[in-house]
């Protein structure tokens, strides 16, 4: 597995005064969406989703989509001109160089969009950034605390296979493309265990959201 540099999270005092900016991350198919949806509905928190901005980056007519087409040919598009995500996924998760190239195109766009949207929420006491590749994309400087959602490796694999209709080999390739969960947990402010039922996970969220982390020296 490729090693990525880990960047220390920004201390709380470096954020807007009294503002908590939660970086919600974890592994693929570990339950980030469940946590984000709960924070939005139960606590009415603004949710900024990096995946949304990544999709925006490759909309038809965008410069990044054109670069992808120039590199991979028109077959990377569907009939309606949108990106064939399944085909692209098969390509990048079987070729680390192609995955790195794609991330170098998309990550700066996503980071810029998050910066822009954060400016609209300066008065919010808590903002949640859902960034699956928070560590891999070196975006930890954007947040004041890091929440990592995790589960047992076999659970992660089975959930991913069921969700995305993948073979075991395809699922393993996607999981191995990310930093190991153990490494992410070691960097976390809060580790949320999603190995049991949803109620158990959400009780952990309730506890975490009510306790602002202390900065320390």
Steps between C-alpha positions, in 0.01 A plus 500: 500500500620847413589712803366852521640775722282564802447863588431598860150642550469871547462594865163631606638845580611539137140480378244778520456600867271252676424323171531124475582373151459123508681297236287187462693221332574128522528216255284434197164347605560540873198722568596863439171577326300360792683730740475803270127451443442471875697817574295683237158378614548471875722804557426711190870536425624622162660211311763569233555181301827466307346232278243754382775741397696218337196423283470870422862495382420254220168636377456506120687795356742530793875532431576201724261273310665611177840409643370156597367450146826616346688247711265202469305555179127559439410151623536635855169683442148367501264562208363816662848653536533440872794318655474122508589460867501122494747492213718766661492315831614177339787693341630696798463224759711266288766761425644713781664744257167572333332543839769744611468699177122526542529607863748770401234646271204476734636561852600867445154573357332336799721685749423835333126432504508409868685824576235693307202335668654532846490878456120475494495331842732719705232563762411133548635356827552157338559408136553144375731427207446149364831422333558128432862568397571753775844353568582381149421841350685677784198712593529467878600866519139590419360358824528546874418140591493167318231233536582159354219249438630144498391137517657156476684445169280210391187704573638784291570266210157335513320834527693639205429194286128520578474876452695529174437153357873423497697178492729423797802599289345832400401577857846419634663725240285794606567443869875463449514825302433688824710543812438217746225565753740433785717790384201731472373406844843583645457856365137539605349735754199266514480138383147377427461121501242387247551128554163457672155643427408853396364590843837420659678715242266795546534493878873554446420794273274652768781477752763643266297798382435618856863500606720760332863385492756691704795634304794436731858609424 
